[in-house]
Structures are given as structure tokens and as C-alpha cells.
């Protein structure tokens, strides 16, 4: 996978990038948990949220997200869907 192929496939489907969620505490926490990339630096990934929802409790007590992430250094792609 290359960054160009990743962007072509996911950018138009995305509703936002990770950086857009700074004000929704809890949504991006533990983003890579239960994936092979757990414990790696999330800052190395371009992350597109394909779907996302967070309740209005001010700390995202209940939410849902689907994302695709790409690491340009390792050409690694991660997909994850989670609801809690």
C-alpha cells in the first residue's frame, strides 16, 4: 500500500481525521487497542474516521467509530470498528 492508494480509497469516504476530535474526550483513547499495532506511536499514522459518533456527556461515555489508518514508514494499514 502507498499513501496515494490509501488516500484514493479512504479520503473521500472519511468524515474527519483524528486531529478533528481533540474536543471529544474519549473517542480516540486507545485507538489501536486490540490491533497488531497496539503500543506503537499513533502519531505516525494518518487516520481517517469513516464513521464516528460520541454522545453528549462531555466525555464520550458511549460512542462508535470506524477508522482506517496508514503508516507511511511501514506501509501498514489498520482498520477498526468499535462501539461501547
N, C-alpha and C positions, 0 to 999 in steps of 0.2 A: 504494500500500500504506500502511496505517496501522499503528501499534503494536498496536491492538486486533485487527486482522485477522491480523497476524503472530503474535501470541500465541495466537489461536484456532487457527491452523493448525499451529504448531510446538511450543508449550509442552508439550502433553500427550504429544508424541512424543519429547521430549528426555530424555536420560539424565542430563544435567548442564549447567551453564553454564560458561563459560570460567574463571570465578573458582574453580571447584572443582578445577582442575588445577594449582594452584600447586606441589603436591608432586610432579608428574610432569614433571620437566625434559625439554624437547624436544618434548613433544606440541604445545603451542601456538606454538612458534617458527615464524616465517614463515607464519603462518596465511593471510595474504592474498596470498602469492606466487603468481604466475601467474593473478591475477584483475585485473579493471579497477580494483580498489581498492588495489592494491599501493602502499605508501608512505604511505597515509592513516593517520590515527590510529585504531588498533584499539579504543581506549578509548571511542570514540563509538558503538560497535556493541553491541547486545545479541546475544550469541552463544549459541545452543543447540547442543550436541552431540547429534545424533540417534543416532549410533553412535560408540564410541571404544574403542580398545584400545592398551595400551602394555605392552611386555614388562617383565620384572622385572630388567633390567640396571642399574637405578638412574639411567639417563639416556635412556631411551626409544630404544634403538638400533633397534628395529623396532616400528612401530606402524601404526595405521589410524584414520582419523576421517572422519566425515561431519558437516558443520555447516550451519546456516542462521543468517545474521546480518542484523540490521536496524539501519539508521542513522535515527534519528527526525528528525534535522535535514535530511537529504536524501531521505528516504523510499526509500532504496536497500536492496535485498535482495541478498544473496550466498549462493550455495550452493557447497559444495566437498566433494569426496571425495578422500582421498589415502591411499595405503598405501606404506610404504617398508620 
